Amino acid sequence: ELGINAGPKVVATLEQTLLKLIPLAVVCDPADLGVAARAEHENYLFFFENFRGGLGIMSLVHQALPVLFKKALELCRKPCCVKGCYECVARSSRGEGLDKLGTAQVLEGWVSDGF
């Protein structure tokens, strides 16, 4: 679970970017992963495995978080667009409702703090 001190566009961008990167980092199928927001707080993301009992993917994701955050920051800094596109942070060709700049600021804090 990630608590993000930012608005919904940053949360959506972080969700899209991590769901794009996680399968590459831990070698799993994107369909193996799920994500949900906490009902009482829209700025929390809960990542989970789509298998009862799990396969151990989330343990690998937890270990890879520092690298995932650095890679996500690299994608947010790509000059291909302003808000987010398939080349950088979006998982589809439509990057509506995303905020690369705000997400980069959050990630810079996490990376510099050694998350």
ChimeraX attribute file (.defattr): number of C-alpha atoms within 10 A of each C-alpha:
attribute: neighborCount
match mode: 1-to-1
recipient: residues
	/A:1	13
	/A:2	13
	/A:3	14
	/A:4	18
	/A:5	11
	/A:6	15
	/A:7	13
	/A:8	16
	/A:9	18
	/A:10	23
	/A:11	26
	/A:12	23
	/A:13	28
	/A:14	29
	/A:15	22
	/A:16	22
	/A:17	26
	/A:18	23
	/A:19	20
	/A:20	19
	/A:21	20
	/A:22	21
	/A:23	17
	/A:24	13
	/A:25	16
	/A:26	15
	/A:27	11
	/A:28	12
	/A:29	10
	/A:30	14
	/A:31	10
	/A:32	14
	/A:33	17
	/A:34	13
	/A:35	15
	/A:36	13
	/A:37	18
	/A:38	13
	/A:39	8
	/A:40	7
	/A:41	10
	/A:42	16
	/A:43	19
	/A:44	19
	/A:45	19
	/A:46	13
	/A:47	18
	/A:48	15
	/A:49	16
	/A:50	14
	/A:51	11
	/A:52	6
	/A:53	7
	/A:54	12
	/A:55	12
	/A:56	10
	/A:57	17
	/A:58	16
	/A:59	11
	/A:60	14
	/A:61	18
	/A:62	11
	/A:63	11
	/A:64	14
	/A:65	16
	/A:66	15
	/A:67	15
	/A:68	20
	/A:69	23
	/A:70	18
	/A:71	17
	/A:72	25
	/A:73	24
	/A:74	14
	/A:75	20
	/A:76	27
	/A:77	17
	/A:78	14
	/A:79	10
	/A:80	13
	/A:81	15
	/A:82	14
	/A:83	19
	/A:84	28
	/A:85	18
	/A:86	16
	/A:87	15
	/A:88	22
	/A:89	32
	/A:90	26
	/A:91	19
	/A:92	13
	/A:93	10
	/A:94	11
	/A:95	22
	/A:96	14
	/A:97	14
	/A:98	24
	/A:99	22
	/A:100	28
	/A:101	17
	/A:102	19
	/A:103	25
	/A:104	22
	/A:105	14
	/A:106	19
	/A:107	22
	/A:108	16
	/A:109	11
	/A:110	15
	/A:111	16
	/A:112	9
	/A:113	8
	/A:114	9
	/A:115	12
